[in-house]
């Protein structure tokens, strides 16, 4: 999923949206929170679900959204070839069919993928959904005026690198074939065993060409899902959805679509959202949030109230907060210096700075602690929970810094408890015990992002974070460690500037695998191998704690998104 500061927020608001993001997902609900949420009573259809969010559901066009697994609110309107499995925990990290009859059929080397649409698929106006509509929906996502979606298709599809969309090039993409109304075939530049994951992105939403209104399409996109848009105010600040009468549950095993109406209200302060969910008065009794966590102080208050504590959903998203090194900047060109910092780190203090163990889990691996990512436990620089300053001093002495070392740590000034001053100060305090003096350089959020993602300005030592576009090691490791993805004139995410031929080759080899369990094991092994280079210091994985209203039933939180799935929710 690209850099979380850009994407994971979208995933959290839309899914992650993924984007989120942000976007928004490692172990699903803790202590069976879903059961505590009221799953013991049978959910039923009817009523209005209110969604209270901080971030507006902007760019409500399937071409422009950057989401994980089709998003949260978006996937109520937009169906895709495949989607995420709508189940709690680990089972929810699986990809399953949506519009298609299966998750795709690859040729021998996974360079050609074929999908067949289910029978009986219809839009909100009753017209049939065809393979040509899926092809057109993908093609319009290449139009410059509809940019913002995931970039993979431009890289993966044969001949797509310079395509400018159907408004400028009416011939379309020859890499996508539709031999009949229900068959669609994709031709790829290279083997991609995880293409079924990509097909969950909203760019795979069918769009009827005759109803395409270009940049205005977001006001009333034609629904293929259980709900249609009846109102979109102020670019997604308020979004009202009602039932699509032509959606058939017989063709959709994933979305329960219990409420009759969904009212999404955004642009709210996070504290106001949590206050309203806590009070659960009026319409707020049947309300949820898809993007607002409980903060440390709020969580402490909620934990002391049994009724409120029973209304907290806990989830994990594939996301890692870490220290990044630029080995082209001294003294971080010396592996022993990087290793010394790894040993000196006090993860317990960092976790406390992130809000405590209820909101953050210590990390020693770059990959999140989930099976689908291929998580393989390792700790190449074991220092316990509070660090090993003696070992760090020993390594510094070997590196020629026996009298200590002074370095600058760049961080964001955003109050996000991730790359913010609280985390930077915890790192500073820990390294001081090892004889490393850390000067803090705080930047405003936009400046911080621009600085760390430009190879010309990238600092030697800074806080970073990363979230996945889908629950696999591929979109987690490749953007950060594949040398061919180093961007010298643009946004670069390979912070360690690693260009190791053997690592690149292993990434290619894993991408050829269509057995996703086998691929996961290889990603985990590669993570451990890269970890020995000490190009990053994993800090922690965030935990999502979110309140919901007292009348909410059937809470499902998967390991794909880590947040309540509103396609499953019922209201009393």
Buried (B, 14 or more C-beta within 10 A) or exposed (E): BBBBBBBBBBBBBBBBBBBBBBBBBBBBBBEEBBEBBBBEEEBEEEBBBBBBBBBBBBBBBBBBBBBBBBBBBBBBBBBBBBBBBBBBBBEBBBBBBBBBBBBBBBBEEBBBBBBBBBEEBBBBEEBBBBBBBBBBBBBBBBBEEBEBBBEBBBBBBBEBEEBEBBBEBEEBBEBBBBEEEBBBBBBBBEBBBBBBBBBBBBBBBBBBEEBBEBEEBBBBBBBBBBBBBEEBEEBBBBBBBBBBEBBEEEBBEBBBBBBBBBBBBBEBEBEEBBEBBBEBEEBBBBBBBBBBBBBBEBBEBBBEEEEBBEBBBBBBBBBBBBBBBBBEBEBBEBBBBBBBBBBBBBBBBBBBBBBEEBBBBBBBBBBBBBBBBBBBEBBEBEBEEEBBBEBBBBBBBBBEBEEEBEBBBBBBBBEBBBBBBBBBBBBBBBBBBBBBEBEEBBBEBEEBBEBBBBBEEBBBBBBBBBBBBBBBBBBBBBBBBBBEBBEEEEBBBBBBBBBBEEBBEBBBEBBBBBEBEEBBBBBBBBBBBBBEBBBBBBBBBBBBBBBBBBBBBBBBBBBBBBBBBBBBBBBB
